[in-house]
Amino acid sequence: MKIKKIPMRSCVVTREKLPKQELIRVVRTPDGSVIVDVTGKANGRGAYLKKDLSVFEKAYSSKVLNKILEVDVPDSVFDELREICK
């Protein structure tokens, strides 16, 4: 029996390699808006964050998502991330 491969991704804040299920994807869509992608399949440039409130707060304070997605990330995205973590 063949062993199924687990997709691994890196958190942009902690730089940890984790299974895709333990991360949340934030996407800049082709039209320039920024969304939280719970499915992990939305079109656009994506960045992964570990599902942890302290990681979300660090991403907010360091503006790392602005650099990676090359656009200003609105506060509503961080509010949505905080709600998902609760």
Secondary structure per residue as TSV (DSSP state, phi and psi in degrees):
chain	resnum	aa	ss	phi	psi
A	1	M	-	360.0	136.0
A	2	K	-	-82.6	136.2
A	3	I	-	-81.6	130.4
A	4	K	-	-76.7	135.1
A	5	K	-	-77.4	135.3
A	6	I	-	-96.4	119.4
A	7	P	-	-68.2	129.4
A	8	M	E	-110.3	141.5
A	9	R	E	-135.5	160.6
A	10	S	E	-103.6	135.4
A	11	C	-	-74.5	134.3
A	12	V	T	-74.4	-17.4
A	13	V	T	-93.1	-54.0
A	14	T	T	-89.3	-15.7
A	15	R	-	64.8	17.5
A	16	E	-	-79.5	142.8
A	17	K	E	-90.4	119.3
A	18	L	E	-132.6	158.5
A	19	P	E	-60.4	145.7
A	20	K	G	-55.2	-31.3
A	21	Q	G	-69.0	-21.3
A	22	E	G	-90.9	5.3
A	23	L	E	-122.7	159.3
A	24	I	E	-115.1	138.8
A	25	R	E	-103.3	131.6
A	26	V	E	-111.1	130.7
A	27	V	E	-124.4	136.4
A	28	R	E	-94.6	112.9
A	29	T	-	-72.8	164.0
A	30	P	T	-58.0	-25.7
A	31	D	T	-85.1	-0.7
A	32	G	S	99.4	-4.3
A	33	S	-	-83.3	158.7
A	34	V	E	-114.1	128.4
A	35	I	E	-132.2	159.7
A	36	V	E	-92.0	123.2
A	37	D	E	-103.9	98.2
A	38	V	S	-76.0	-26.1
A	39	T	S	-78.0	-26.7
A	40	G	S	79.6	14.0
A	41	K	-	-127.7	8.7
A	42	A	-	-68.8	149.6
A	43	N	S	-72.3	140.3
A	44	G	S	128.5	-177.1
A	45	R	E	-81.7	126.2
A	46	G	E	-118.2	157.1
A	47	A	E	-139.1	138.2
A	48	Y	E	-101.5	139.5
A	49	L	E	-126.8	139.7
A	50	K	E	-64.6	141.2
A	51	K	S	-74.8	76.5
A	52	D	-	-150.9	131.3
A	53	L	H	-59.9	-38.7
A	54	S	H	-65.6	-33.0
A	55	V	H	-68.9	-41.1
A	56	F	H	-62.6	-41.7
A	57	E	H	-65.6	-39.9
A	58	K	H	-66.5	-38.6
A	59	A	H	-64.6	-37.6
A	60	Y	H	-67.2	-45.9
A	61	S	H	-72.7	-33.6
A	62	S	H	-89.1	-9.4
A	63	K	T	57.9	31.8
A	64	V	H	-65.3	-34.3
A	65	L	H	-67.3	-34.0
A	66	N	H	-60.7	-40.4
A	67	K	H	-70.2	-44.6
A	68	I	H	-73.3	-42.5
A	69	L	H	-85.2	-7.1
A	70	E	T	57.5	38.4
A	71	V	S	-157.8	155.5
A	72	D	-	-73.5	120.2
A	73	V	-	-85.1	123.0
A	74	P	-	-69.8	154.7
A	75	D	H	-62.3	-25.9
A	76	S	H	-61.9	-30.5
A	77	V	H	-66.4	-42.3
A	78	F	H	-69.0	-34.4
A	79	D	H	-62.2	-41.7
A	80	E	H	-65.3	-40.0
A	81	L	H	-63.1	-41.5
A	82	R	H	-63.0	-38.7
A	83	E	H	-65.9	-37.9
A	84	I	H	-65.3	-36.7
A	85	C	H	-71.9	-23.2
A	86	K	-	-73.6	360.0
